[in-house]
Amino acid sequence: MNLSRPFVERPIATILLTIGIALAGIAAFFALPVSPLPKVDFPVISVSASLAGASPDTMASSIATPLERRLGTIAGVNEMTSTSSTGSARVTLQFDLNRDINGAAREVQAAINAARVDLPATLRSNPTYRKINPASSPVIILALTSKTKTPGQIYDAVSNIVSQRLSQVQGVGDVEIGGGSLPAVRVELLPFALNRYGISTEDVRAAIQAGNANRPKGAIEGEGRRLQIYTPQPARRAAEYRTMIVAWRNGAAVRLADVANVVDGVENRRTLGLFNGEPAIIVLVTRQPSANIIETVDRVRDLIPELRAQLPQDIEVQVASDSTNSIRSSLHEIELTLMVSIVLVVLVVGLFLRKARATVVPAVATVVSLLGTFGVMYLLDFSLNNLSLMALTVATGFVVDDAIVVLENTMRHIEAGMDRVEAALQGAREVGFTVLSISLSLVAVFIPLLFMDGQVGRLFREFAVTLSAAVMISLVISLTTTPMMCALLLRPEKHDGEGVDVPAKRPSWPARWAER
């Protein structure tokens, strides 16, 4: 049975099938996400908790230790480390590479819930966890500065306008704000004044809380009616807090300004962001795991003029860092290398064959094989990255081999006087097993990469699969499209007369050099 016969005898259907493969590959190329490295789920999860004002020793003994005790019971944990600082603790878990990160995350959440009974009651919120992945690093960083507004005012505008608009951009996964905090009124108590009036810190706290509570401040009763008194809105400025009554002493009101310095400030004074030496609010934008990093960054950049129009005029939005600059450069270099490789392969083949029609056959086989590989990459949820494009560059020299073997054998039969169609069928049938063995041998070389352990093995798995897919597609093309093109394009050598052959042309210098 000749596998090439249906394709050689139906050239139009074969041409349409080949064009379909090429078009599908082109569509897949533009649909593939772009990233610097293959998408790999690294089995690392970080658990964090915060308790305002707690010392590092307290965080380690009261929070980190109970969490470690519960998290250590999770199956597949290879390494667990914890760090504690003032007001915060972090526990990092590293799992086996074969561990499903989503299943591990569910078990981590269950362990956090179980550890809640062992944690201090003063811990207002439960510890949180996050998966650590190189893809979660910011793809673009924005810096917002102003010469007239304070960092707290800039932060307030960013949290209300910038963060929400960026979160709506297609491909954006998360938006984090750093370098400052929300505006706040800071109350710095004066111990000597508290002692003089006999007021405790709890009295001050209760007075501030009562002054901000959204409840009636009093009532007026008379003539069968009772009217409740509400304040228009909670205090927001330091000036509004200074007149707040804390207590009564000897019939006189003791106001907050009498026992404390009340100033406008921010919630956290230990956070500072700088851009070109000026105070700035930093916005970190990360992408979704499956999003195209370049398209996502381009959409964010296109949104910047709109953000500038919505923000106050004295707030400037600038791009502090763009991770796609290096990615664009490296991908451009690899794409250029791939194109040069294809051109060089075609030129070398044409230099040795010295026939334009014969040169077209391996050229088409090479291009279609590479385009078809893009379709396979799309089906396997791969991405355009440095390793996958490098695999295609290496595969360029492999995919042309099968077509050349079939082409040379077919040309030999045509030169011997055989009909073009029969020569194509005979040539493909004779070398079919040889082409198959060559392709399988090349694929077998990369099988060990599929079973490599560790993170390096995970990264190079996409390289091996991409290259193997290109080789196998070239095998199919060499037994289908290549024989059909040989039957259509190849021509026998011309003769002067019947039974009298023209003396054979002298071989070209590349062919003579290769025969030595």
Secondary structure as the mmCIF struct_conf table of DSSP 4:
data_model
#
loop_
_struct_conf.conf_type_id
_struct_conf.id
_struct_conf.beg_label_comp_id
_struct_conf.beg_label_asym_id
_struct_conf.beg_label_seq_id
_struct_conf.end_label_comp_id
_struct_conf.end_label_asym_id
_struct_conf.end_label_seq_id
TURN_TY1_P TURN_TY1_P1 LEU A 3 SER A 4
HELX_RH_AL_P HELX_RH_AL_P1 ARG A 5 GLU A 9
HELX_RH_AL_P HELX_RH_AL_P2 PRO A 11 ALA A 31
BEND BEND1 LEU A 32 LEU A 32
STRN STRN1 VAL A 34 VAL A 34
BEND BEND2 PRO A 36 LEU A 37
STRN STRN2 VAL A 44 SER A 50
TURN_TY1_P TURN_TY1_P2 ALA A 52 GLY A 53
HELX_RH_AL_P HELX_RH_AL_P3 PRO A 56 THR A 58
HELX_RH_PI_P HELX_RH_PI_P1 MET A 59 ALA A 64
HELX_RH_AL_P HELX_RH_AL_P4 THR A 65 LEU A 71
TURN_TY1_P TURN_TY1_P3 GLY A 72 THR A 73
BEND BEND3 ILE A 74 ILE A 74
TURN_TY1_P TURN_TY1_P4 ALA A 75 GLY A 76
STRN STRN3 VAL A 77 SER A 85
TURN_TY1_P TURN_TY1_P5 THR A 86 GLY A 87
STRN STRN4 SER A 88 PHE A 95
TURN_TY1_P TURN_TY1_P6 LEU A 97 ASN A 98
BEND BEND4 ARG A 99 ARG A 99
HELX_RH_AL_P HELX_RH_AL_P5 ILE A 101 ALA A 115
HELX_RH_3T_P HELX_RH_3T_P1 ARG A 116 ASP A 118
BEND BEND5 LEU A 119 LEU A 119
TURN_TY1_P TURN_TY1_P7 ALA A 121 THR A 122
BEND BEND6 SER A 125 SER A 125
STRN STRN5 THR A 128 LYS A 131
HELX_RH_3T_P HELX_RH_3T_P2 PRO A 134 SER A 136
BEND BEND7 SER A 137 SER A 137
BEND BEND8 VAL A 139 VAL A 139
STRN STRN6 ILE A 140 SER A 146
BEND BEND9 LYS A 147 LYS A 149
HELX_RH_AL_P HELX_RH_AL_P6 PRO A 151 ALA A 157
HELX_RH_PI_P HELX_RH_PI_P2 VAL A 158 VAL A 162
HELX_RH_AL_P HELX_RH_AL_P7 SER A 163 SER A 167
TURN_TY1_P TURN_TY1_P8 GLN A 168 GLN A 168
BEND BEND10 VAL A 169 VAL A 169
TURN_TY1_P TURN_TY1_P9 GLN A 170 GLY A 171
STRN STRN7 VAL A 172 GLY A 178
BEND BEND11 GLY A 179 GLY A 179
STRN STRN8 PRO A 183 LEU A 189
HELX_RH_AL_P HELX_RH_AL_P8 PRO A 191 TYR A 197
TURN_TY1_P TURN_TY1_P10 GLY A 198 GLY A 198
HELX_RH_AL_P HELX_RH_AL_P9 THR A 201 ASN A 212
BEND BEND12 ASN A 214 ARG A 215
STRN STRN9 GLY A 218 GLY A 222
TURN_TY1_P TURN_TY1_P11 GLU A 223 GLY A 224
STRN STRN10 ARG A 225 ILE A 229
BEND BEND13 PRO A 232 GLN A 233
BEND BEND14 ARG A 237 ARG A 237
HELX_RH_AL_P HELX_RH_AL_P10 ALA A 238 ARG A 242
TURN_TY1_P TURN_TY1_P12 THR A 243 THR A 243
STRN STRN11 ILE A 245 ARG A 249
TURN_TY1_P TURN_TY1_P13 ASN A 250 GLY A 251
STRN STRN12 ALA A 252 ARG A 255
HELX_RH_AL_P HELX_RH_AL_P11 LEU A 256 VAL A 259
STRN STRN13 ALA A 260 VAL A 266
BEND BEND15 GLU A 267 GLU A 267
TURN_TY1_P TURN_TY1_P14 ARG A 269 ARG A 270
STRN STRN14 LEU A 274 PHE A 275
TURN_TY1_P TURN_TY1_P15 ASN A 276 GLY A 277
STRN STRN15 GLU A 278 PRO A 279
STRN STRN16 ILE A 281 ARG A 287
TURN_TY1_P TURN_TY1_P16 PRO A 289 SER A 290
BEND BEND16 ALA A 291 ALA A 291
HELX_RH_AL_P HELX_RH_AL_P12 ILE A 293 GLN A 310
BEND BEND17 LEU A 311 LEU A 311
TURN_TY1_P TURN_TY1_P17 GLN A 313 ASP A 314
STRN STRN17 ILE A 315 ASP A 322
TURN_TY1_P TURN_TY1_P18 SER A 323 SER A 323
HELX_RH_AL_P HELX_RH_AL_P13 THR A 324 LEU A 353
HELX_RH_AL_P HELX_RH_AL_P14 ALA A 356 LEU A 379
TURN_TY1_P TURN_TY1_P19 LEU A 380 ASP A 381
STRN STRN18 LEU A 384 LEU A 384
HELX_RH_AL_P HELX_RH_AL_P15 ASN A 386 GLU A 415
TURN_TY1_P TURN_TY1_P20 ALA A 416 GLY A 417
HELX_RH_AL_P HELX_RH_AL_P16 ARG A 420 LEU A 450
TURN_TY1_P TURN_TY1_P21 PHE A 451 PHE A 451
HELX_RH_AL_P HELX_RH_AL_P17 GLY A 454 LEU A 489
HELX_LH_PP_P HELX_LH_PP_P1 PRO A 492 LYS A 494
BEND BEND18 ASP A 496 ASP A 496
STRN STRN19 GLY A 497 GLY A 497
TURN_TY1_P TURN_TY1_P22 GLU A 498 GLY A 499
STRN STRN20 VAL A 500 VAL A 500
HELX_LH_PP_P HELX_LH_PP_P2 ASP A 501 SER A 508
HELX_RH_AL_P HELX_RH_AL_P18 TRP A 509 GLU A 515
#
